[in-house]
Amino acid sequence: MTGKMRQLLLLRHAKSSWDNPRLSDHDRPLNARGRTASALMGRTIRELGLIPDMVLLSTALRAQETYLLLGPWPEHPLLEIRGELYLAGNQRLLDELHRVPETVRSVMLIAHNPGLHELAMRLVGEDVMVSSGTSHIKRLAQNYPTAALAEFNIPGPWRKLNDGDGRLARFLVPRELATSSVG
């Protein structure tokens, strides 16, 4: 482990539309609720100063639209759109994080459930999930809604990131942000 603390932001894409049954799952756009939630999450991210150095983004249209609606960014992060993130399981997501250059301090990963939720649970670690009384860990354990964001502090290098290595700093859900102040 190095002394350099890193930040990992796991963002599930916002709510997508099922209006056109002829579209493939990959090509489904956001619905109105998803566009609103993405914009709200973007404002919250900027207000909290959670601006990533790098964004790893699924190729799915709903993930890309989520990313675009998070802006405008005060500084544009390095953007990597990766086909491997589309409907990836938690191990594939972790493998992609292992590939992040060590010079990158903060990464946002925009992907899909159930892989994203499973990855977040792995990073918290089973012992913490069982013993923790904190509300954000309990909420994370219950579900990972669309456009929800988990912020983790990562004490070691990306290439060694593993189960239990993440310290969950906050778990933000759009419907809760709309009714309360962020802090």
Secondary structure, DSSP 8 states (H G I E B T S, - for coil): --S--EEEEEEE---B--S-TTS-GGG--B-HHHHHHHHHHHHHHHHHT---SEEEEESSHHHHHHHHHH---SS--EEEEEGGGTT--HHHHHHHHHTS-TT--EEEEEE-TTHHHHHHHHHH-HHHHHH---HHHHHHHH---TT-EEEEEE-S-GGG--TT--EEEEEE-HHHHTTS---
